[in-house]
Amino acid sequence: MQKCPSCDCPYGYAVSDDLYNCPECSFEWNPNDTETAKNEESSEENIVIDANGNPLQDGDDVVIVKDLPVKGAPKPIKAGTKVKNIRITDGDHNIDCKITGFGSMALKSEFVKKA
């Protein structure tokens, strides 16, 4: 077993003679080429882009660009609603925020623009 250079999981297993795989993060690496593995890890950052192509960061303010229906709510979130202090997360809905009148929400970055 090899330690994963990406997430430090101790359960890396051999896929072939010169490749190992991590069961937790699915990272593949060659233990003889550890410098390349560390460079690949640092280049895989979570960059979130808004509807206009601007990068978003934690703490940014955004504006919703189209009406978004909300399950269980009688009305949608209207276009033009300003959302303050967003948090970037992993996954399909990559923005966590609080919207006045709706509470905590997870939004897709393709439906917002930087304010």
VENMO-V377272 format. One record per residue. N is the residue number from 0. RES is the residue in three letters. SS is DSSP state (2 for helix, 1 for strand, 0 for the rest). OMEGA is omega in degrees with one decimal (none if undefined). D_LAST is the distance of its C-alpha to the last C-alpha in Angstrom with 2 decimals. Layout:
n->N res->RES ss->SS omega->OMEGA d_last->D_LAST
n->N res->RES ss->SS omega->OMEGA d_last->D_LAST
This chain:
n->0 res->MET ss->0 omega->179.8 d_last->48.43
n->1 res->GLN ss->1 omega->175.4 d_last->45.80
n->2 res->LYS ss->0 omega->-179.1 d_last->42.80
n->3 res->CYS ss->0 omega->178.1 d_last->39.48
n->4 res->PRO ss->0 omega->-177.7 d_last->37.74
n->5 res->SER ss->0 omega->-174.9 d_last->34.31
n->6 res->CYS ss->0 omega->179.2 d_last->34.47
n->7 res->ASP ss->0 omega->175.4 d_last->37.87
n->8 res->CYS ss->0 omega->-177.5 d_last->39.42
n->9 res->PRO ss->0 omega->-172.3 d_last->43.22
n->10 res->TYR ss->0 omega->176.8 d_last->44.08
n->11 res->GLY ss->1 omega->-177.6 d_last->43.51
n->12 res->TYR ss->1 omega->-177.4 d_last->46.18
n->13 res->ALA ss->1 omega->174.9 d_last->47.86
n->14 res->VAL ss->0 omega->175.1 d_last->46.94
n->15 res->SER ss->0 omega->-177.5 d_last->49.37
n->16 res->ASP ss->0 omega->-175.6 d_last->51.44
n->17 res->ASP ss->0 omega->178.4 d_last->48.59
n->18 res->LEU ss->0 omega->174.7 d_last->45.39
n->19 res->TYR ss->1 omega->-179.1 d_last->44.12
n->20 res->ASN ss->1 omega->178.2 d_last->41.53
n->21 res->CYS ss->0 omega->179.3 d_last->39.61
n->22 res->PRO ss->0 omega->-177.6 d_last->39.98
n->23 res->GLU ss->0 omega->-176.2 d_last->36.84
n->24 res->CYS ss->0 omega->178.2 d_last->34.17
n->25 res->SER ss->0 omega->178.6 d_last->36.17
n->26 res->PHE ss->0 omega->176.1 d_last->35.98
n->27 res->GLU ss->1 omega->-180.0 d_last->38.94
n->28 res->TRP ss->1 omega->174.0 d_last->40.50
n->29 res->ASN ss->0 omega->-176.2 d_last->43.71
n->30 res->PRO ss->0 omega->177.4 d_last->45.12
n->31 res->ASN ss->0 omega->-175.7 d_last->46.85
n->32 res->ASP ss->0 omega->-174.6 d_last->43.57
n->33 res->THR ss->2 omega->179.6 d_last->41.42
n->34 res->GLU ss->2 omega->178.7 d_last->39.57
n->35 res->THR ss->2 omega->-179.8 d_last->38.13
n->36 res->ALA ss->2 omega->179.6 d_last->37.06
n->37 res->LYS ss->2 omega->177.5 d_last->35.15
n->38 res->ASN ss->2 omega->178.6 d_last->33.40
n->39 res->GLU ss->2 omega->179.7 d_last->32.35
n->40 res->GLU ss->2 omega->-177.1 d_last->31.01
n->41 res->SER ss->2 omega->-179.7 d_last->28.79
n->42 res->SER ss->2 omega->-179.1 d_last->27.39
n->43 res->GLU ss->0 omega->178.8 d_last->26.31
n->44 res->GLU ss->0 omega->178.9 d_last->23.00
n->45 res->ASN ss->0 omega->179.5 d_last->20.47
n->46 res->ILE ss->0 omega->-179.0 d_last->17.65
n->47 res->VAL ss->1 omega->-176.6 d_last->14.90
n->48 res->ILE ss->1 omega->178.3 d_last->13.17
n->49 res->ASP ss->0 omega->-177.0 d_last->10.45
n->50 res->ALA ss->0 omega->-179.4 d_last->11.62
n->51 res->ASN ss->0 omega->179.1 d_last->11.15
n->52 res->GLY ss->0 omega->178.2 d_last->12.90
n->53 res->ASN ss->0 omega->177.3 d_last->10.51
n->54 res->PRO ss->1 omega->178.9 d_last->11.83
n->55 res->LEU ss->1 omega->179.0 d_last->10.32
n->56 res->GLN ss->0 omega->174.7 d_last->12.08
n->57 res->ASP ss->0 omega->176.9 d_last->13.27
n->58 res->GLY ss->0 omega->179.0 d_last->11.52
n->59 res->ASP ss->0 omega->171.3 d_last->7.87
n->60 res->ASP ss->0 omega->-178.9 d_last->5.43
n->61 res->VAL ss->1 omega->176.4 d_last->4.66
n->62 res->VAL ss->1 omega->179.2 d_last->5.78
n->63 res->ILE ss->1 omega->-172.9 d_last->9.42
n->64 res->VAL ss->0 omega->175.6 d_last->10.82
n->65 res->LYS ss->0 omega->178.2 d_last->14.46
n->66 res->ASP ss->0 omega->-178.5 d_last->16.79
n->67 res->LEU ss->1 omega->176.7 d_last->17.76
n->68 res->PRO ss->0 omega->-179.3 d_last->21.29
n->69 res->VAL ss->0 omega->178.4 d_last->22.11
n->70 res->LYS ss->0 omega->177.9 d_last->25.66
n->71 res->GLY ss->0 omega->179.4 d_last->27.62
n->72 res->ALA ss->0 omega->-177.9 d_last->25.28
n->73 res->PRO ss->0 omega->-177.6 d_last->26.57
n->74 res->LYS ss->0 omega->178.9 d_last->23.32
n->75 res->PRO ss->0 omega->171.0 d_last->20.27
n->76 res->ILE ss->1 omega->-173.8 d_last->16.67
n->77 res->LYS ss->0 omega->173.4 d_last->15.50
n->78 res->ALA ss->0 omega->-178.8 d_last->12.94
n->79 res->GLY ss->0 omega->177.5 d_last->10.11
n->80 res->THR ss->0 omega->-179.9 d_last->10.44
n->81 res->LYS ss->1 omega->179.4 d_last->7.71
n->82 res->VAL ss->1 omega->-177.2 d_last->8.74
n->83 res->LYS ss->0 omega->170.8 d_last->9.05
n->84 res->ASN ss->0 omega->179.7 d_last->10.95
n->85 res->ILE ss->0 omega->173.3 d_last->11.45
n->86 res->ARG ss->1 omega->179.6 d_last->14.65
n->87 res->ILE ss->1 omega->179.5 d_last->15.58
n->88 res->THR ss->0 omega->174.0 d_last->19.01
n->89 res->ASP ss->0 omega->175.8 d_last->21.62
n->90 res->GLY ss->0 omega->-177.1 d_last->22.63
n->91 res->ASP ss->0 omega->175.5 d_last->21.64
n->92 res->HIS ss->0 omega->-166.9 d_last->18.96
n->93 res->ASN ss->0 omega->175.7 d_last->17.23
n->94 res->ILE ss->1 omega->172.0 d_last->14.56
n->95 res->ASP ss->1 omega->-178.5 d_last->16.03
n->96 res->CYS ss->1 omega->172.8 d_last->14.38
n->97 res->LYS ss->1 omega->-179.9 d_last->15.62
n->98 res->ILE ss->1 omega->179.9 d_last->14.79
n->99 res->THR ss->0 omega->179.6 d_last->16.49
n->100 res->GLY ss->0 omega->-179.9 d_last->19.56
n->101 res->PHE ss->0 omega->-178.6 d_last->19.67
n->102 res->GLY ss->1 omega->-178.1 d_last->19.80
n->103 res->SER ss->1 omega->-178.1 d_last->19.22
n->104 res->MET ss->1 omega->169.8 d_last->17.95
n->105 res->ALA ss->1 omega->-176.7 d_last->17.74
n->106 res->LEU ss->1 omega->171.2 d_last->15.37
n->107 res->LYS ss->0 omega->-176.6 d_last->15.65
n->108 res->SER ss->2 omega->-179.0 d_last->12.94
n->109 res->GLU ss->2 omega->-179.2 d_last->14.03
n->110 res->PHE ss->2 omega->178.1 d_last->12.74
n->111 res->VAL ss->1 omega->171.7 d_last->9.00
n->112 res->LYS ss->1 omega->-178.1 d_last->6.31
n->113 res->LYS ss->1 omega->-178.4 d_last->3.81
n->114 res->ALA ss->0 omega->none d_last->0.00
